[in-house]
Amino acid sequence: MPSEVVVADSGYGKYPSFLEGLEDRKLPYVCGLESTFGVRLPEERPSPLYTAEEVIGSLPQEAWQTVSWREGTKGTLWASKW
């Protein structure tokens, strides 16, 4: 099914194989993660794991962009991504 972006909650975000499947298919996505989820920076693969909270806290404001996907009952649904 064609889509502009895949949106998933942290229930899916805790499964690296799900996220890898999205990456392999080159699908844009927004996925909730627990702050303790282990991540690596793309240029450091397969180096040490950082928590998502550590990486997010280290990014400059200009690294982020807003992504919106539809109108909800309380307005536009959106998230920030880098």
Sequence and secondary structure as in RCSB ss.txt:
>XXXX:A:sequence
MPSEVVVADSGYGKYPSFLEGLEDRKLPYVCGLESTFGVRLPEERPSPLYTAEEVIGSLPQEAWQTVSWREGTKG
TLWASKW
>XXXX:A:secstr
   S EEE HHHHT HHHHHHHHHTT  EEE   TT EE  GGGTTS  EEHHHHHHHS GGG EEEEEEEETTE
EEEEEE 
